[in-house]
């Protein structure tokens, strides 16, 4: 299938919801994608690539807020892909996103158009994720190295070898000294191997999710919102309090910012508290866990339906809180520990839909 102009708003809404409060602002990425499709350069999304086709994972990493301030030159993805092709001697026949949630649900489609390649109907996250060593190829044991980063100023870094954790640390160190964000590419994976190390159908899934939610209109009733999203409404109410604080350092990195948001459910009077890092991670109703990562916890503005990211939630706004079921890849007992609450330093068992 091809992404058309009419598809862009729905795809943008779908990937924003799957960001689980993270993943970065989709506005700039959607504008770049829209510019291509309005000129007839429509991304080709393929769910049936030849099993021998080499599929290269790509995406934007770093401080996503810096992406809107320091815009891409247009050469970053081509540079990162070329660096991996030179290092591995393997030529990419298609691309796949490293993360369907947020701007990385859109930017790899932009890259695919610019490079003249199809994009696999898959990704390496199934949602928004904060760390490279949590990607599905790492969880499946394939390893992240070699990986290449290309930043807007022209610097290129190839992380030729090392553990998944060392690739994560090396990338963060490079980003801290090079402008905040970069395009990243990993060694290509045969398309026939993707079902074992990727979340399949995620691009079309995000598009369908966005279509259903947009069709539900603004301020839908709980039953209609649950039906449209395919999930569960945890609460509908006004945010009472938001607190933020530095997070604990772990996994060889400085801690991401942590916080919580508390609201009153207008329907029951219960208090719902959301624990968050880069994404919403755990929901507690009157102190009892009711939903958690790896399920997607999405907060949307009650009036407009627009997703509210972790860095923008504030006291006083009326919101709806949704729980969307995690991709089956992450509910497998072998992989669940990678994204369960304890992987983020939260002492709670996972609570899944």
Order of alpha helices (4+ residues) and beta strands (2+ residues): alpha-alpha-beta-beta-alpha-alpha-beta-alpha-beta-alpha-beta-beta-alpha-beta-beta-alpha-beta-alpha-alpha-beta-beta-beta-beta-beta-beta-beta-alpha-alpha
